[in-house]
Amino acid sequence: MITFPNAKINIGLNIIEKRPDGYHNLETIFYPIHLEDALEIVTLKSSDKKVELQVSGTPITGNVEDNLVIKAYRLLKEKFNLPAISIYLQKQIPSGAGLGGGSADGAFMLTLLNKKFSLNLSLGELETIASNLGADCPFFIYNEPTFATGTGNIFSPINILLKGLYILIIKPPIFVSTRDAFSLISPKYPQKRITEIVQLPVKEWKDHLINDFEKSVFAQYPEIKNAKKTLYEMGALYASMSGSGSSLYGIFDTPVEKINLSFPNYFIWQGKL
């Protein structure tokens, strides 16, 4: 059985305050896009191995046991008598990009196991389990445009009209540490809520809608700042970094041509919203 975990972008991102537990309260909009991985599970006849993972496509680093698809399997294994399985993960969503690729894989794994083995878990139950994988994992259970507050774990539905527009995702070969990005933030309450700003025409977002990570990340990595400037020069209605980067996106009213000329050696993906 196979499924296709999709990425998300952050539309606006305000870091509001630092919490007593060391985390930060924020507000942002999670918006799903059609950039997708492929995730397949196959039941193993042999019981020698409980779970095995094979990854292809875009390389990912780290210990296999730390991969969220493995952690998702183990969470459900604690509750149900799951058989041994092989997991095949084809990565297209770049890692460390602020696009939620790992979180999507973990959440979709829960949904896939629920369906394949008829576990009969409700969406609410899956959401609760996904919260043990990461703050934004529950978003991918419902996978609809969402206004997120708290640490990015308190969700409200939001109506945002982007149908018919095009999105261009670019990621330079730069790694941005999320921990370091947070450490350089001075939290503050925004003058205008993101939920108000996104009701304006997209072409007006440029003057109002910000990602608080951009100030510190751009100071450290001028190339990312210049890439955002290039997106606007190419005709973007709105451009922003997603999450803490290093990916950026531009929203356009027509498809973009000759992208490679502007962003050599970048990861590039274009789709329709």
Secondary structure as UniProt FT lines:
FT   STRAND          2..3
FT   STRAND          6..18
FT   TURN            20..21
FT   STRAND          24..36
FT   STRAND          38..43
FT   STRAND          51..57
FT   HELIX           64..66
FT   HELIX           68..77
FT   TURN            78..79
FT   STRAND          85..91
FT   TURN            95..96
FT   HELIX           101..116
FT   TURN            117..118
FT   HELIX           123..130
FT   TURN            131..133
FT   TURN            135..138
FT   HELIX           139..142
FT   STRAND          146..149
FT   TURN            150..153
FT   STRAND          154..157
FT   TURN            163..164
FT   STRAND          166..171
FT   HELIX           178..183
FT   HELIX           194..197
FT   TURN            198..199
FT   HELIX           202..207
FT   HELIX           213..220
FT   HELIX           222..233
FT   TURN            234..235
FT   STRAND          238..241
FT   TURN            243..244
FT   STRAND          248..252
FT   HELIX           259..262
FT   TURN            264..265
FT   STRAND          267..272
//
